[in-house]
């Protein structure tokens, strides 16, 4: 199995590459080669199969990023929410033109590859009172979400035309992200766990009773791998899936933090930020995920397990990286 | 009021230009200038105000197409359904890149113009049993529909950002179209009325009990003009409207034809065409249009009036054009 990860230098891309390198297989099929593509050539994990790494603009995707014989493309390359809001042209270039470039690369292949695309709950609105069903309409209140919803439409159409075989996952807010705070409006949902565990103070821009739809990196990784190998015949025309995250309050995240590291939450400063809240408050608080569960997507773990997983998987590497 | 019609050489574009020229005003405001843009510079009606005409590629829109001071843009430029299905790249270029070019032109203006965009029921699926509500999800089963749905998302987002002030009308199948059969999969819905009235034989590729959501050119024109001048404050984030067409069977269209011209339907040959049916059978048979009616969009006339309007408005010009 020949695999490409676009956005292979990012948080999920690197975790996925490491997992494929460790397993040597995906869905029981041995991995023959892996290609990692990002703005800059991503780091390469140790593996028993060849790994190619290359850098560039996803909207001007080089042929080598999705070479002949590619079976699976993980299309994770994106400009995130606050950055796409700050720079409309950049968001359009990466999130829309980038997806068109992926479609065009797949059209050149002899066999339509599976394409696993990370869309986002930011493509929906509805806000704190909304629990959305599988047939909910995407009415995005931010450019990132609009671009992701449009990319889903193009991938649905490309699948119908036989150019590729897409599964689009509208990922919840993934916490806890390792590394540093980033430009996503949702960055603070990770920071309120990660920073205190590093002994650092952090700001909480929304109230404790603010509800958010989250998943862990472990669950997101599991969903990506399931999407890459599942039987897509049952999907029909509709190639988009709301995977089974969990709807939690910020207060519950803080409580889980304290349960894992007593008193850690004293490093959290309540600092309301209307600009951040204006973006995240538009996202729905939860989803009914009957379709995803019926298609074999595993439920997310509970919050305490999620915080413990961050400590086990990422805390030391994050501490080392940040010095 | 300075007005631009993109796709100004097309069927609705020419009707709209003629109407503006005749009225000298839109929504009670005098027209100061009109710019007509299409692939080739469109014909210009006689008017008391200056009319500029220019030709080119909408995806590389010249500045003169939406000049400084433009108040209203009718964005009707499109590659239609069967043509977008036959040529994926052309459909993407005109229907998606073209809309991006319109957005970029509007961003340059000092005041965000009203943009009236013609989307389509082809952006929905559901088929013969579906009566869709205002919150129905767009799950297009053809490239044209996917491109139109994506363009709606970009216009919604551009409105939210303050680049422009969009109203997107998901037009029903508009019958009776003048002129010749075209590459739209829905072309036959007009041909079965127009061709017999010209004394010409025509093929009917679906069964008589096939249901279709239609509107007349007169109604479509009325909706375009209402969308150009209505108060958009009530729309909120959601800039897309399903206007109040009528759900009819092909048999009812044929009966209305015979009521207007006795025996005309003997020129209709039942000639099932699975390729045509595969496209149109995916479109929903009807819509609930509470939102549109609440926003002041007038209901469509009945079928007999619709056929009589074609005879009154377009039959002689079509006969002359086709020789």
Interface residues (C-beta under 8 A of the other chain):
Chain A: X88 X92 X100 X125 X135 X136 X137 X138 X139 X140 X141 X142 X143 X146 X147 X149 X150 X153 X154 X156 X157 X160 X161 X237 X238
Chain B: X88 X92 X100 X125 X135 X136 X137 X138 X139 X140 X141 X142 X143 X146 X147 X149 X150 X153 X154 X156 X157 X160 X161 X237 X238
